[in-house]
């Protein structure tokens, strides 16, 4: 599995957590966790998007 997929999956899980437990008191450490993951992802995705875009361009040709 690609590292970016794993990081994006963390955001999916957090969205699920927030959606169903909106009224409970938050564990701020748990909320900071996705923020740290986002920092890692934001450094990865520009290169991966360029790679994907180049792949699409090759398919187009």
DRENSEKE-486096 format. One record per residue (C-alpha): x, y, z. Coordinates in Angstrom, 1 decimal, always signed. Each point is the difference from the previous one (the first is absolute). Example, Ala and Ser with C-alpha at 12.3 -4.5 7.8 and 13.67 -1.06 7.14 Angstrom:
BEGIN
(site (+12.3, -4.5, +7.8))
(site (+1.4, +3.4, -0.7))
END
This chain:
BEGIN
(site (+0.0, +0.0, +0.0))
(site (+1.2, +3.5, -0.8))
(site (+1.0, +2.2, +3.0))
(site (-2.4, +2.7, -1.3))
(site (-2.9, -2.4, +0.0))
(site (+0.8, -0.9, +3.6))
(site (+0.1, +3.7, +1.0))
(site (-3.2, +0.8, -1.8))
(site (-1.7, -3.0, +1.7))
(site (+0.8, +1.7, +3.3))
(site (-2.0, +3.0, -1.1))
(site (-2.9, -2.2, -1.0))
(site (+0.0, -1.6, +3.5))
(site (+0.2, +3.4, +1.7))
(site (-3.0, +1.3, -2.1))
(site (-1.9, -3.1, +1.2))
(site (+1.0, +0.7, +3.6))
(site (-1.1, +3.6, -0.1))
(site (-3.3, -0.7, -1.8))
(site (-1.3, -2.5, +2.6))
(site (+1.5, +1.4, +3.2))
(site (-0.5, +3.7, -0.6))
(site (-1.5, +0.7, +3.4))
(site (+2.6, -1.7, +2.2))
(site (+3.0, +1.7, +1.6))
(site (+2.9, -0.2, -2.3))
(site (+3.4, -1.6, +0.7))
(site (+2.1, +2.8, -1.4))
(site (+3.0, -2.4, -0.5))
(site (-2.3, -2.1, -2.2))
(site (-0.9, +3.1, -2.0))
(site (+3.6, +1.0, -0.4))
(site (+0.9, -3.4, -1.5))
(site (-1.7, +0.7, -3.4))
(site (+1.6, +3.4, -0.1))
(site (+3.5, -1.6, +0.3))
(site (-1.0, -2.5, -2.7))
(site (-1.2, +2.8, -2.2))
(site (+3.4, +1.7, +0.3))
(site (+1.7, -3.2, -1.3))
(site (-2.6, -0.4, -2.8))
(site (+0.4, +3.6, -1.1))
(site (+3.7, -0.6, -0.7))
(site (-0.8, -3.2, -2.0))
(site (-3.0, +0.8, -2.2))
(site (+1.5, +2.6, -2.4))
(site (+2.6, -2.5, -1.3))
(site (-2.7, -2.7, -0.2))
(site (-2.4, +2.2, -1.8))
(site (+2.7, +0.9, -2.5))
(site (+0.8, -3.7, -0.5))
(site (-3.7, -0.7, -0.5))
(site (-0.4, +2.9, -2.4))
(site (+2.9, -1.2, -2.1))
(site (-1.5, -3.5, -0.1))
(site (-3.3, +1.5, -1.3))
(site (+1.9, +2.0, -2.6))
(site (+1.7, -3.1, -1.2))
(site (-3.4, -1.7, -0.3))
(site (-1.3, +2.9, -2.0))
(site (+2.8, -0.3, -2.5))
END
